[in-house]
């Protein structure tokens, strides 16, 4: 089980009220779970954006691209064998 820590945060009244409405309608189990879910989604988005930035930088790296294309070429026979299994 994950360790839970108590935190104090400041958020807009509108966001707090809207989340509380979802909790009252039992669409979210608790205010804390709603905040955790929102943070998880936000962090997932940030990780994806970071990955995209890193891949964009890598695509400009000639050595990286050469290694990637070489690996792709070496794996082509295996990809052909997989064929329609995917």
Secondary structure as UniProt FT lines:
FT   HELIX           13..24
FT   TURN            25..26
FT   HELIX           31..59
FT   HELIX           62..82
FT   HELIX           83..85
//
